[in-house]
Amino acid sequence: MTDRTAGIHHITAFSRDPQATVDFYTGVLGLRLVKQTVNFDATDTYHLYFGDEAGSPGTVITFFPSARARVGQVGGGQVGVTTFAVPPGTAGYWEERLSDRGVATEREARFGETYVRFANAEGLRMELIEREEGAERSAAYAGIPAGRGIKGFGGAVLFSRDHARTAAVLETILGLAKTDEDGEYARYRSSSAIGGVIDLPLSNLEWGKGGVGTVHHIAFRAPDEDALAAWRERIVGFGLKPTEIKDRQYFKAVYFRDEGGILFEIATDPPGFARDEPSGELGRKLMLPAWFEPNRAELERGLPPIAVRATDDADGLG
């Protein structure tokens, strides 16, 4: 079996307003809305997926937007910062773009790299890092020229209640290699050009509080369902308590929480987001798995309408 994950599959966070979420991640960050569906565990809430043109593993950030959601607090037991990779030489462009849209930025150094740190209006912490690795976006979108768009994840910073136990999960369960340490952080890498870097503070953080402005879970890649089943057994052998394998329509998944409080997921690369709509039409309408289709009319009545307002040739939200 594969005993080393290729890297991050997706990251899922909480938000409040579905339209504002679409506006920010398509219109400001220039990601594509690749799937609109519902939260399979709470069907009165959207589950929105944003990524590259295909929704490739390692590029997708997803959201559970709910007007009833409480405000969260970033802290231990969470992904503290989500990192996006951009092409070399584009950090200044992104600082200007974000500033023009009222998003404050600051620079932070880590492992000899300079990150552009920012947050959305709800407080979700993100950063941009220039990286050679990863394919560049070949087309303009939301006024972002080809060659300047976000490639996918540069990685993530994990905030743990027990960093030593989280480090053991990263190395022993996920198969990441520890490659560096700078006194404040340890760095772990997978083989992937996108989503392959995890930074872990070498200190234990106080508990965070899940809610708007925080990350719900981080998912890592499995090549197929057989590998996923074997990973589940490894998690059990490590003394943790994974869920059964769950069918998430676009991937199969297992979830577990480590002793640092972080909710991890392992998700299969297939079948992907084009399984139920053509690749050229991804994200244009609400898609439901077969088991929810009998309730489509009821579910649609409970969800506010959303629209992608970014265009290829118009800057901003269009």
Stockholm file with secondary structure:
# STOCKHOLM 1.0

chainA/1-318         MTDRTAGIHHITAFSRDPQATVDFYTGVLGLRLVKQTVNFDATDTYHLYFGDEAGSPGTVITFFPSARARVGQVGGGQVGVTTFAVPPGTAGYWEERLSDRGVATEREARFGETYVRFANAEGLRMELIEREEGAERSAAYAGIPAGRGIKGFGGAVLFSRDHARTAAVLETILGLAKTDEDGEYARYRSSSAIGGVIDLPLSNLEWGKGGVGTVHHIAFRAPDEDALAAWRERIVGFGLKPTEIKDRQYFKAVYFRDEGGILFEIATDPPGFARDEPSGELGRKLMLPAWFEPNRAELERGLPPIAVRATDDADGLG
#=GR chainA/1-318 SS CCCSCCSEEEEEEEESCHHHHHIIIIIISCCEEEEEEEETTEEEEEEEEEESTTCCTTSEEEEEECTTCCBCBCCBTEEEEEEEEECTTCHHHHHHHHHHTTCCCEEEEETTEEEEEEECTTCCEEEEEECSSSCCCCSCBTTBCTTSSCCEEEEEEEECSSHHHHHHIIIIISCCEEEEECSSEEEEECSCSSSCEEEEESSCCCBCBCSBTSEEEEEEEESSHHHHHHHHHHHHHTTCCCCCCEECSSEEEEEEECTTSCEEEEEEEEECGGGSSCGGGTTSSBCCCTTTGGGHHHHHHTSCCCCCCCCSSSSTTC
#=GC SS_cons         CCCSCCSEEEEEEEESCHHHHHIIIIIISCCEEEEEEEETTEEEEEEEEEESTTCCTTSEEEEEECTTCCBCBCCBTEEEEEEEEECTTCHHHHHHHHHHTTCCCEEEEETTEEEEEEECTTCCEEEEEECSSSCCCCSCBTTBCTTSSCCEEEEEEEECSSHHHHHHIIIIISCCEEEEECSSEEEEECSCSSSCEEEEESSCCCBCBCSBTSEEEEEEEESSHHHHHHHHHHHHHTTCCCCCCEECSSEEEEEEECTTSCEEEEEEEEECGGGSSCGGGTTSSBCCCTTTGGGHHHHHHTSCCCCCCCCSSSSTTC
//
